[in-house]
Amino acid sequence: IGLSSSSSAMQYYTSGMNAYINQDYETALKWFEKAVQLDASLESYDELLKLRMGFSAYCIGDFDRAKTYLSHYKDNPIAQKLYQLMESASQPSEEWMKWIRSRIPQNPAPVEDQQSQRSKPSVFLLISVFISTFAGSLLLVIMIQKRRSSARKASIKQEESKEIINEIPTPEEDSNRILEANIDTLEKIIQDIKLDAESEPSSDETKDSKDSVESEEVKKVEKIVEEILSSEEKQQETQETTTASADPHEVLELLEEKKSYDKEDAEALSNAVQEILNFQEDSEEESHEKES
């Protein structure tokens, strides 16, 4: 509303100046009064505005209004001369009127100064809007880059976990390899027993010796069987460890206690790391939503 009133006042002022220059004093006084009524601050930009209004009122014979406007310029020689003319009720000569017009500037330059002054708030407003928009865009770009960086790091860690998993042999391969080695050992022991039985004579001493050898071989076989059973128990314990808890932090603690890892342990480690990263991303999204 304030800007609209000021703009209208400027239009009336400009129209009044044009009428004043064309010596249409009645119209000029009308527009000057309308402009001052809408925006009294025009007097601070044009110090001679009411002097023009007083002269215009004098020219149309409205002495009361002329005295009111000229009262603001008691020390001005033009205002003093107009007061004398109004007191004596004499008509000025045309030459004297030309002299008065020449003494009152007719340049509407103050209007341009006022327009430039009033255009400044709009320029500041545009600058403020630009800065706010730029800052918001920059903040958005930074947030997007952070999210992309987090996703890239999570992808790299996942790929590293997959490579570790691929490098670790499966439990089935380990057990098959152990079983094959143990079976080869058993076959070799059995073969040695058969060869010893065929080559040695059947006497009492050799029989006792044979029984002692067979007892040692049996112990070896029992030891191999115990190793096979122990290997199976370890595999079962690994499965129970990886499935014991769904909490990724507890899984990490359990895996830290182990001295060696197999493929299932690596899978459990990868899943735990992925769950922790997902939880951190969800927490960041929630905090961002709360801030916005």
Beta strands, then each sheet from edge to edge (+ up, - down):
end
